[in-house]
Amino acid sequence: MAGCDSCSSDKIEAATKQQKRVLILVLLINAVMFVVEFIAGMLSHSTALMADSLDMLADALVYALGLFALGRATHWKSRAALTSGIFQMILGLGILIQPIYLLSTNNIPDAFNMGVFGLLALIANTISFLLLMAYRDGDINMRATWVCTRNDMINNIGVLIAAGLVYWFSTPLPDIIIGLIIAVIVMHSAWGVIREAKSALNKDLE
């Protein structure tokens, strides 16, 4: 039996190391893309790009919290998931401010840059999505990271659609609308993570 316990322990340790490597990689991808996309969004006057960049920042925070919770007790994982959900909710609310500013300036975003950086972000998130695919049915902490990345891919497609509509109609409205939709998706996802994490914490306290 001792041999079996040792084998099981080795497997758990190996799995934890693998998760750590994956989380570090997707953290770096999202951190770099946040900086790149945020700058591109500012230069392009694009609500959708800036909203997507802030979503990247939220994900980077989620992955950092995931690394913190990795290998810890269940209640720590639930608390990390709850904290990541709160971070996402705050950033989602922050995204709502940008359209108000752009509506006052009436600047038409650079559709070409929106398309280029939206596509780059989609590629980055697709890589992250595939890396995290194996953990989509794992503990609450790893599920939260996978859900974030899945939503990011939806947001990236939204940015590409916005770029096409801005180019076609020569108006900033599609960009603003998509930016607001991204904010809603981020906040809806955050609320789901918060509810699940609170439920898990309540069970731990029972």
C-alpha positions in Angstrom: 0.0 0.0 0.0 2.9 2.3 0.8 4.2 1.8 -2.7 0.7 2.7 -4.2 0.6 5.9 -2.0 4.0 6.9 -3.2 3.0 6.4 -6.8 -0.2 8.4 -6.3 1.8 11.2 -4.6 4.3 11.3 -7.5 1.4 11.5 -10.0 -0.2 14.4 -8.1 3.1 16.2 -7.9 3.8 15.7 -11.6 0.3 17.0 -12.5 0.8 20.0 -10.3 4.1 20.9 -12.0 2.4 20.5 -15.4 -0.4 22.9 -14.3 2.2 25.3 -13.0 4.1 25.4 -16.3 0.8 25.9 -18.2 -0.3 28.7 -15.9 3.0 30.5 -16.1 2.9 30.3 -19.9 -0.6 31.6 -20.3 0.1 34.3 -17.7 3.0 35.6 -19.8 1.0 35.4 -23.0 -1.8 37.5 -21.5 0.5 40.0 -19.8 2.3 40.7 -23.0 -0.9 40.9 -25.0 -2.4 43.3 -22.4 0.4 45.8 -23.0 0.4 45.4 -26.8 -3.4 45.6 -27.1 -3.8 48.4 -24.7 -1.3 50.6 -26.5 -2.9 49.7 -29.8 -6.3 50.5 -28.5 -5.2 53.9 -27.3 -3.5 54.8 -30.6 -6.4 53.5 -32.6 -9.1 55.1 -30.4 -10.7 51.7 -30.1 -13.1 50.9 -27.3 -13.2 47.2 -28.3 -9.4 46.8 -28.3 -9.0 48.6 -25.0 -11.8 46.5 -23.5 -10.2 43.3 -24.8 -6.8 44.4 -23.4 -8.3 45.0 -19.9 -9.8 41.5 -20.2 -6.3 40.2 -20.9 -5.2 42.0 -17.7 -8.0 40.4 -15.8 -7.0 37.0 -17.1 -3.3 37.6 -16.2 -4.5 38.3 -12.6 -6.6 35.1 -12.7 -3.6 33.0 -13.8 -1.4 34.6 -11.1 -4.0 33.7 -8.4 -4.2 30.3 -10.0 -0.5 29.8 -9.4 -0.9 31.0 -5.8 -3.6 28.5 -5.2 -2.0 25.6 -6.9 -1.3 22.7 -4.6 -3.0 24.4 -1.7 -6.1 23.3 0.3 -9.6 23.5 -1.4 -10.6 26.6 0.6 -7.5 28.5 -0.7 -8.5 27.6 -4.3 -12.0 28.8 -3.7 -10.7 32.1 -2.2 -8.4 32.6 -5.2 -11.3 32.0 -7.6 -13.5 34.4 -5.6 -10.7 37.1 -5.7 -10.2 36.6 -9.5 -14.0 36.9 -10.0 -14.0 40.2 -8.1 -11.0 41.5 -10.1 -12.8 40.7 -13.4 -16.0 42.4 -12.2 -14.0 45.6 -11.3 -12.2 45.6 -14.7 -15.5 44.9 -16.5 -17.0 48.0 -14.8 -13.9 50.0 -15.8 -14.3 49.0 -19.4 -17.7 50.8 -19.4 -16.0 54.2 -18.9 -14.1 54.2 -22.2 -17.2 54.4 -24.5 -18.4 57.5 -22.6 -15.1 59.2 -23.4 -15.1 58.1 -27.1 -18.7 59.2 -27.6 -17.7 62.7 -26.5 -14.8 62.9 -28.9 -16.5 61.1 -31.8 -13.2 59.8 -33.1 -13.4 57.0 -35.7 -11.2 54.1 -34.7 -8.4 52.8 -37.0 -10.2 49.7 -38.4 -6.9 48.3 -39.9 -5.1 48.3 -36.5 -8.2 46.9 -34.8 -8.2 44.0 -37.2 -4.5 43.3 -37.0 -4.3 43.4 -33.2 -7.7 41.7 -32.8 -6.4 38.8 -34.9 -3.1 38.7 -32.9 -5.0 38.5 -29.7 -7.2 35.8 -31.0 -4.2 33.7 -31.9 -2.7 34.3 -28.5 -5.9 33.3 -26.8 -6.4 30.2 -29.0 -3.0 29.0 -27.9 -3.9 29.6 -24.2 -7.3 27.9 -24.8 -5.6 24.8 -26.1 -3.1 24.7 -23.3 -5.9 24.9 -20.7 -8.3 22.5 -22.5 -7.1 19.6 -20.3 -8.2 21.4 -17.1 -11.7 22.6 -18.1 -13.2 19.9 -15.9 -10.7 20.3 -13.1 -11.0 22.1 -9.7 -12.8 25.5 -9.5 -9.5 27.4 -9.8 -8.5 25.7 -13.1 -12.0 25.9 -14.4 -12.0 29.7 -13.8 -8.9 30.1 -15.9 -10.3 28.0 -18.8 -13.6 30.0 -18.7 -11.7 33.3 -18.9 -9.8 32.1 -21.9 -12.9 30.8 -23.7 -14.6 34.2 -23.2 -11.5 36.0 -24.5 -11.8 34.2 -27.8 -15.4 35.3 -28.1 -14.3 38.9 -27.3 -11.5 38.7 -30.0 -14.0 37.7 -32.6 -16.1 40.6 -31.5 -13.2 43.0 -32.0 -12.7 41.6 -35.6 -16.4 42.1 -36.3 -16.2 45.6 -35.0 -13.2 46.4 -37.1 -15.1 45.2 -40.3 -18.2 47.3 -39.4 -16.1 50.4 -38.6 -14.4 50.1 -41.9 -17.6 49.5 -43.8 -19.8 52.2 -42.2 -17.1 54.7 -41.2 -18.6 55.2 -37.7 -17.3 54.5 -34.2 -20.6 53.0 -33.1 -19.8 49.3 -33.9 -16.6 49.6 -31.9 -18.4 51.2 -28.9 -21.2 48.6 -29.0 -18.7 45.7 -29.2 -16.7 47.2 -26.3 -19.8 47.4 -24.2 -20.7 43.8 -25.1 -17.2 42.7 -24.0 -17.7 44.4 -20.7 -21.0 42.6 -20.2 -19.4 39.3 -21.1 -16.6 39.9 -18.6 -18.9 40.9 -15.8 -21.3 38.0 -16.5 -18.4 35.5 -16.4 -17.1 37.2 -13.2 -20.4 36.8 -11.5 -20.5 33.1 -12.4 -17.1 32.6 -10.9 -18.0 34.6 -7.8 -21.2 32.6 -7.2 -19.4 29.2 -7.6 -16.5 30.3 -5.4 -18.9 31.5 -2.7 -20.8 28.3 -2.9 -17.6 26.2 -2.5 -16.5 28.4 0.4 -19.8 27.9 2.2 -19.5 24.1 1.8 -16.0 24.2 3.3 -17.4 26.1 6.3 -20.2 23.6 6.9 
